[in-house]
Amino acid sequence: MYDSLAPSHYHYLVSLRDAKRRYFSHYRQVVPSGTPSFRLWLQGQPDNWTLRHLCGEKCASIPKFGITPSLFQYTISRLQHFDVIFADGEKFVPSFNRFAMKLGWKIMHRNYKSNTGSVQAYDLNAVFENWDERMTHLDDALYHFATAMYNGEQAPNLNIVWGPKTHCINPCCGKCSAY
């Protein structure tokens, strides 16, 4: 996403979903054979995928686990220019209808059935066993912030711990974070 936003001329839309499931769904789409394994494939993926995309060019070259507090706050400020559609379960229809009404579109009257059958066929507890929370903790915090924003509530205290307290062992340890 480009750094410049023009909310007076465009409607920006972001579809948010559970971050861990997003990674696994992406894996199943691009690696239908299951080889390499999900864990091996994940090692080559960027952390906090949704946040990085909303952040845009500023986060494009930031190393894995290197998102700083200022980049997180920058992304939160950008999110406030977006309409949010939640792409998981029962939140989809109401969030889509709010956006549709804003644009004068027809609203959905039927229940939406998520197409997550292929993901649900897996034991997700086993898939996410020993999950490195740094992969999704900022996406999770972004999701909670967006939920509060969507509901017209005060922004939640996200309890993000930045820096070496996260016990990271890679070169970004001074910038890593935990949610």
C-alpha positions as CSV (number, residue, x, y, z in Angstrom):
1,M,0.0,0.0,0.0
2,Y,1.2,3.5,-0.8
3,D,2.1,5.9,2.0
4,S,-0.4,8.6,0.7
5,L,-4.1,8.2,1.5
6,A,-6.8,10.4,0.2
7,P,-9.9,9.5,2.3
8,S,-11.9,12.4,0.9
9,H,-11.7,10.8,-2.5
10,Y,-11.7,7.1,-1.8
11,H,-13.2,4.5,0.5
12,Y,-10.5,2.3,2.0
13,L,-11.5,-1.2,3.1
14,V,-9.6,-3.7,5.1
15,S,-10.8,-7.3,5.7
16,L,-9.5,-8.6,9.0
17,R,-9.4,-12.2,10.2
18,D,-7.7,-14.4,12.8
19,A,-4.0,-14.0,12.0
20,K,-2.9,-17.6,12.7
21,R,-5.7,-19.0,10.5
22,R,-4.7,-16.5,7.8
23,Y,-1.2,-17.8,7.6
24,F,-2.4,-21.4,7.5
25,S,-5.0,-20.7,4.9
26,H,-2.3,-18.9,2.8
27,Y,-0.1,-21.9,3.2
28,R,-2.8,-24.3,2.1
29,Q,-3.5,-22.2,-1.0
30,V,0.1,-21.9,-2.2
31,V,1.4,-25.3,-1.0
32,P,-1.6,-27.7,-1.6
33,S,0.7,-30.7,-1.4
34,G,1.8,-30.0,2.1
35,T,5.5,-30.1,1.2
36,P,7.3,-28.2,2.6
37,S,5.8,-28.4,6.0
38,F,3.8,-25.5,7.4
39,R,6.5,-24.8,10.0
40,L,9.2,-24.7,7.3
41,W,7.2,-22.5,5.0
42,L,6.3,-20.1,7.8
43,Q,10.0,-19.5,8.5
44,G,10.2,-17.7,5.1
45,Q,7.1,-15.6,5.7
46,P,7.0,-12.0,7.0
47,D,5.7,-11.6,10.5
48,N,2.5,-9.7,11.2
49,W,1.3,-9.8,7.5
50,T,-1.8,-7.6,7.9
51,L,0.0,-4.9,9.8
52,R,2.8,-4.8,7.3
53,H,0.4,-4.4,4.4
54,L,-1.6,-1.6,6.2
55,C,1.7,0.1,7.2
56,G,2.7,0.1,3.5
57,E,6.1,1.2,2.1
58,K,7.4,2.1,5.5
59,C,7.3,-1.5,6.7
60,A,8.2,-3.2,3.4
61,S,12.0,-3.4,4.1
62,I,11.8,-3.8,7.9
63,P,13.4,-7.2,8.9
64,K,11.3,-9.9,10.4
65,F,10.3,-9.1,14.0
66,G,11.6,-5.6,13.6
67,I,8.4,-3.5,13.7
68,T,8.9,-0.7,16.1
69,P,6.4,1.1,18.3
70,S,6.4,4.1,16.0
71,L,5.6,1.9,13.0
72,F,2.8,0.2,14.9
73,Q,1.3,3.6,15.9
74,Y,1.7,4.8,12.3
75,T,-0.3,1.7,11.2
76,I,-3.0,2.3,13.9
77,S,-3.4,5.9,12.6
78,R,-3.8,4.6,9.0
79,L,-6.3,2.0,10.1
80,Q,-8.6,4.8,11.3
81,H,-9.1,5.8,7.6
82,F,-10.4,2.4,6.7
83,D,-13.8,0.7,6.8
84,V,-13.4,-2.6,8.5
85,I,-14.9,-5.9,7.3
86,F,-14.3,-8.8,9.6
87,A,-13.8,-11.9,7.5
88,D,-14.5,-14.4,10.2
89,G,-17.8,-16.0,11.1
90,E,-20.7,-14.1,12.4
91,K,-19.0,-10.7,12.2
92,F,-18.9,-10.7,8.4
93,V,-22.5,-9.9,7.5
94,P,-23.0,-7.0,9.9
95,S,-19.6,-5.5,9.1
96,F,-20.2,-5.8,5.3
97,N,-23.7,-4.4,5.6
98,R,-22.4,-1.3,7.5
99,F,-20.0,-0.7,4.6
100,A,-22.6,-1.4,2.0
101,M,-25.1,1.1,3.5
102,K,-22.4,3.7,3.6
103,L,-22.0,3.4,-0.1
104,G,-25.7,2.9,-0.9
105,W,-25.2,-0.8,-1.9
106,K,-27.7,-3.5,-1.2
107,I,-27.2,-5.2,2.1
108,M,-26.9,-9.0,2.6
109,H,-29.9,-10.6,4.2
110,R,-28.8,-14.2,4.3
111,N,-26.3,-15.7,6.6
112,Y,-22.8,-16.0,5.2
113,K,-21.0,-19.3,5.5
114,S,-17.3,-19.0,5.7
115,N,-15.4,-21.2,3.2
116,T,-12.9,-22.5,5.8
117,G,-13.7,-26.2,5.4
118,S,-10.2,-27.1,4.2
119,V,-8.7,-25.3,7.2
120,Q,-11.2,-26.8,9.7
121,A,-10.3,-30.3,8.5
122,Y,-7.0,-29.9,10.3
123,D,-6.3,-30.2,14.0
124,L,-5.4,-26.5,14.4
125,N,-4.1,-27.1,17.9
126,A,-1.5,-29.4,16.5
127,V,-0.8,-27.0,13.6
128,F,-0.2,-24.1,16.0
129,E,1.7,-26.1,18.6
130,N,4.9,-24.2,19.6
131,W,3.6,-21.2,17.6
132,D,6.0,-18.2,17.7
133,E,3.6,-15.5,19.0
134,R,5.9,-12.8,17.4
135,M,4.5,-13.9,14.0
136,T,1.0,-12.6,14.8
137,H,1.0,-10.6,18.0
138,L,0.9,-7.2,16.3
139,D,-1.8,-8.4,13.9
140,D,-3.8,-9.6,17.0
141,A,-3.4,-6.2,18.6
142,L,-4.5,-4.5,15.4
143,Y,-7.5,-6.8,15.3
144,H,-8.5,-5.9,18.9
145,F,-8.0,-2.2,18.1
146,A,-10.2,-2.5,15.0
147,T,-12.9,-4.3,16.9
148,A,-13.1,-1.5,19.4
149,M,-13.0,1.1,16.6
150,Y,-15.8,-0.8,14.8
151,N,-17.9,-1.0,18.0
152,G,-17.4,2.7,18.8
153,E,-15.5,1.8,22.0
154,Q,-12.5,3.4,23.5
155,A,-9.2,1.9,22.2
156,P,-8.2,-1.0,24.4
157,N,-5.0,-1.1,26.3
158,L,-3.0,-3.5,24.0
159,N,-0.3,-4.4,26.5
160,I,2.4,-4.7,24.0
161,V,5.9,-5.2,25.5
162,W,8.7,-3.9,23.3
163,G,12.4,-4.8,23.4
164,P,14.5,-7.5,25.0
165,K,11.9,-8.5,27.5
166,T,10.5,-10.7,24.8
167,H,13.5,-13.1,25.1
168,C,14.1,-13.0,21.4
169,I,17.4,-14.4,20.2
170,N,17.7,-12.8,16.8
171,P,19.5,-9.6,15.8
172,C,16.4,-7.4,16.2
173,C,16.0,-8.1,19.9
174,G,16.2,-4.4,20.7
175,K,13.1,-3.8,18.5
176,C,11.1,-7.0,18.9
177,S,7.8,-6.9,20.6
178,A,5.3,-9.2,22.3
179,Y,1.5,-8.9,22.6
